[in-house]
Amino acid sequence: MSYETIFLVLILVVCVKQTGTDHSSSCSWHLRPPKYEYHLTKECTVSNMRTVASSNATKLESCVQLAATKNAFALTYADLAEGTVSTLSSTCNVFDCPEFHPFLLTANESVYDYYSMYSKPLPSENYTCAPGLGVFELVTNHLNYSNAMIACEDAGGHLANVVSDSRTSFLAALVSSDLKNKTLNNRKAFVGLFFENEFVTITGEPLSCMPFRAWAPGHPKAGRPKKECVVLTGNRYWETEDCAKKFPYICELVPDGPLSLVERYCAPIKNTKRRKNCILRNHKQFEQIEQTKQQCNGIISTNKSVAINDNN
């Protein structure tokens, strides 16, 4: 069976600024449904993450739809040959969180293939999964805002989007927990929100398009400079700070994939620079076999990936 990437049209977030005679502006905000794209990450294996749903799906696409309805980040699917009598309790299992680096070191013999939204790169053990929200890491190393942005991008993500009640609550708890050795007033970390003529998220969405706010009393500060950046406190507030100051920061891993063969080979290397060097060093060797098929309970494509939108 051949698997093709299924792309559905997404509802775009369009902010329309209308200027009237009173110089007021408004923004038309359309909630954007999440895009669920699952990539083959490892054949012949199972997952140790929490199962949130199972079924006896006969097609991978059906398993993907189940995962999307459950806001799941990963799934395993057993592609049984037609006419095969199955002894499995389910052919499709979906998981609320993705597997992490040590997962690739296992060598389970299984009829299942493992698919993940977080395949490239695979999350490290330092990341924390928030089911239905994303995968995050609070980095305790103090950096200014620009360097924090670069560090998150180098790790395969961006500074964490914090503009929702659920995100602010979860990430504030992460700040409070990971920075518990600091005093209460110093438990804060840079997030993906800054002011440059207006408040904008790290992905370029104006805060004026969004209904949620969590400003601390006295914030945002009056008479603020042309650019300042936002920190999230452990007690669930947003505060504005000078972007040049140094704070811990929260990275949000961006869902991506699939992994190429050489990327899968180098994925267990936790150090980012060493992993990149491994890919460069072995690229030519794997380039010749990148498009070949491997034997694993039949012929399995090495580049399977499927996508689904929950509005399907």
ABEGO torsion letter per residue (X at the ends): XBBBBBBBBBBBBBBBBBBBAAGBBBBBBBBBBBBBBBBBABBGBBBABBBABBBBBABAAAAAAAAAAAGBABBBBBBBBBGBBBABABABBBBABBBBAAAAABBBBBABBBBBABAOBBBBAABBBBBGAEBBBBBABBBBAAAAAAAAAAAGBBBBBABBAAAAAAAAAAAAAAAAABBAAABBBBBBBBBBGBBBBAAGBBAAABABBABBBGOBBBGBBABBBBBBBAAGBBBBBBAABBBBBBBBBBBBOBBBAAAAAAAABABAAAAAAAAAAAAAAAAAAAABBBBBGEBBBAABBBBBBAAX
